[in-house]
Amino acid sequence: SDVDKLQFSDFKTQLQEYTQHHNLGALEYRIVDERGPAHEREFVSRVFMDEVCLGEGVGRSKKESEQHAAEQALIKLTAM
């Protein structure tokens, strides 16, 4: 169903809930790079917690790159 898909695809929400649940501190997303021509722009995002970079992601939109960064952060945090 669409609800299931949303839950699995929205890594930013999952990361937010995880960090709140474990009282880990505030998250901050930053666009660190934009590359490529306008019609095939790529964005590079990083997600930080207390100035520590937890993940980096690349995507066709800022939102997509942030989702990938959040996914990396989740993998890192849940593996600890």
C-alpha positions in Angstrom: 0.0 0.0 0.0 1.0 3.6 -0.3 1.2 4.0 3.4 3.8 1.2 3.7 5.8 2.7 0.8 5.8 6.1 2.5 7.0 4.6 5.8 9.9 2.8 4.0 10.9 5.7 1.7 10.8 8.6 4.2 14.2 8.2 5.8 14.2 11.8 7.1 11.1 11.1 9.2 12.5 7.8 10.5 15.8 9.5 11.4 14.0 12.3 13.2 11.9 9.8 15.2 15.0 7.7 16.0 17.0 10.6 17.2 14.1 12.0 19.3 13.4 8.6 20.8 17.0 8.2 21.9 17.5 11.8 22.8 20.4 12.2 20.5 20.3 15.9 19.7 19.2 18.1 16.8 19.6 17.2 13.2 20.7 19.7 10.5 20.7 19.1 6.8 23.1 21.0 4.6 23.4 21.1 0.8 27.2 20.9 0.3 27.4 20.7 -3.4 25.4 21.2 -6.6 26.8 19.9 -9.8 25.9 19.2 -13.4 24.0 21.4 -15.9 20.6 22.7 -15.0 18.7 20.0 -16.8 20.5 17.3 -14.9 21.5 18.9 -11.7 22.7 16.8 -8.9 22.6 17.9 -5.2 24.9 16.6 -2.5 23.5 16.8 1.1 25.0 16.0 4.4 23.1 15.5 7.7 24.8 16.6 10.9 24.1 16.0 14.5 26.0 18.2 16.9 28.4 19.1 14.1 29.2 15.5 13.3 28.4 14.3 9.8 26.3 11.2 10.0 25.6 10.7 6.3 25.9 12.0 2.8 23.5 11.6 -0.1 23.2 12.6 -3.7 20.0 13.2 -5.6 18.3 14.9 -8.5 16.6 17.2 -6.0 17.5 18.7 -2.6 14.8 16.6 -1.0 16.0 13.4 -2.7 19.6 14.0 -1.6 18.5 14.7 2.0 16.6 11.4 2.0 19.7 9.5 0.9 21.8 11.3 3.6 19.2 10.4 6.2 19.3 6.7 5.1 23.1 6.6 5.5 22.7 8.2 8.9 20.1 5.7 10.0 22.3 2.8 8.9 25.2 4.3 10.8 23.2 5.0 14.0 21.4 1.6 14.1 24.7 -0.3 13.5 26.3 1.3 16.6 
